[in-house]
Structure formats: C-alpha cells, structure tokens
Amino acid sequence: MKIATIIIRVLLGLLFVFASGSYFLNLVPEPELAGNMKTFNEGLNAAGYLMPTVKFLELICGLAFLTGRFVPLATVVIFPITVNILGVHTFLAPEGLPVALFVFLANLFLAYRNWSHYKGLLESK
C-alpha cells in the first residue's frame, strides 16, 4: 500500500505541476470553447484573480505531493479545487471526466492514507 501511495502522490503532483506550469508559462494554447463551458471560462477569467490563485495553489500542492512534504496539508488545500474540477467535467465538459475522476479519487485516497493527521481536527471538545 505504501508503494501505491507514493505512485498516486507523485502522479497527482506531476499533473498539478504541469497544469499550473503550462498556465503560467503559456505552454499549451487554450482550446476553443463553446456553449456553457465558454461562458464559465469567461467568468473565471473576468474575475482576474481567481485562475492565478487556483493555479498557484495547484503549483504549491503539486510540489508538496512531489516532494512528499506537507502532504496532509496539501490534500486539504487542494480538495475544493478537485471537487470543482470534477463538477466542471461532470456538467460542462464530460470529455475530461476520466482525468477529473482520477484527480478526485487520488485526492480522496491520499486523505484516507493520511487520516491520522486529521483526527484532531474532527474531534468535538
């Protein structure tokens, strides 16, 4: 199980580092969007701060996953982003659903593997 955890952690880290790096360095041209996905993307870009913030968090969490440091924290920080990725690909762009499912399930798996780190947060005192 330890090897599977390392593999999933590194794959997730690589995915987030690549996605954020390609955003900041303009490595991959933005695909032509249509319909609701185009409207959604225009709204994100119109906010001005939202996409750079999300991509910065993806970069930091991806580096944490790759190095194996602060993984429980990175798992919590990136969770809302993975839920949004899953939602976008479920309702607006189903062609990306397999990758979105991997990202979401990998994050859940890492949270499960680091569950002992969260016990104090979930105690009622």
N, C-alpha and C positions, 0 to 999 in steps of 0.2 A: 504494500500500500504506500510505503514511503517513496518508492520509485515513481509510482503513478502520480503522486502528489507533486513531485519535482517536475515531471514531464508536463503536467497540466499547468503548473505555475509558470514554467518557462514559456510554453506556447501562448498562454494568455498575456504574459509580459511582452513577448515579441509582437503579438497582434496590436496591443495598445501602443507600444513604442513606434511601430511602423505607421499606425493610423495617425498618431499625433505628429510624428516627424514629417509625414507626407503632407499634412495640413500646413504646418509652419513653413516648410521649405518648398511648397508648391510642386511636389514631385509627381503627383498624379493629377491630370486635368479633371476638373469636375464634370461628371457625366451630365448629359442633357436630361432634365427632369420635366415631368408633365403632371397635370392634374393636382390632386391634393398634396402629393409629395413636393411639388414645386412650390405651392403655397406655404407649406410647412417650412421648407428650407429657406424661403424668402423671409419668413417671420423670424427664424433663428438668426439669420444674417442681419436683419434690420435692427435687432436688439443691440448689436455692436459688441457687447461684452460677453455674451453667452457662449458662443462657439470657442473663442480663445480660452475662456475659463475651463470649459469642458475638456478641451484638448490639452491644456496644461495639466489638469488633474489626471487625464489618461497617461500623459508622459510620466508624471511623478509616480503614479501607481504602477505603471508598466516597469519602470526602473526598479521599484521596490520588489515586484514579482521576480524580475530577472536576477536581482542580487540576493533575494531571499531574506532581506531585512525589512522589518516593519510590515510583514505580510498580513497579520491580523488587522492592522490599521488600514492598509491599502484595500483590503477586502471590504471593509465597512465603507470607506470613502467612495469606492468605485461602484458600490451596489446600486444607488439610484440611477447612475448612468447606464448600467447594464439593463435595468428594468426599462428605461426609456428606449434603449436600442432594441430590446425585444418588442416593445409596444409599437415602435415605428415600423419595424419589419413585419409585424403581425398584421397591422391595419393599413399601412400605406405602401410598403414595398416588399411584398412576400418573396420576391426572388432572393432576398438576402436573409431569409429566415433560418436556413441551416447554420450560418455563421453566428447569427444572433442567439440561436438556441445554445450553441457551443459556449459563447461568452457568458450567457446567463447561468447555464448549468455548471460551467467551470468555476464561476464565482461562488455558487452555492456549495460546490464540492470543497473549495478552499475554506469557506466559512465553517463547514462541517468538520474539516480536519483541524481547524484552529478553535473549535468550540470552547475548549477550556479557558481560552483567553477572554471569552465574553461572559463567563458565568457571573462575575462580579457586577457587570452592567445590568444583568437581568434579575438580580436579587431585589426582593421587596423588603425594605427595612423599616 
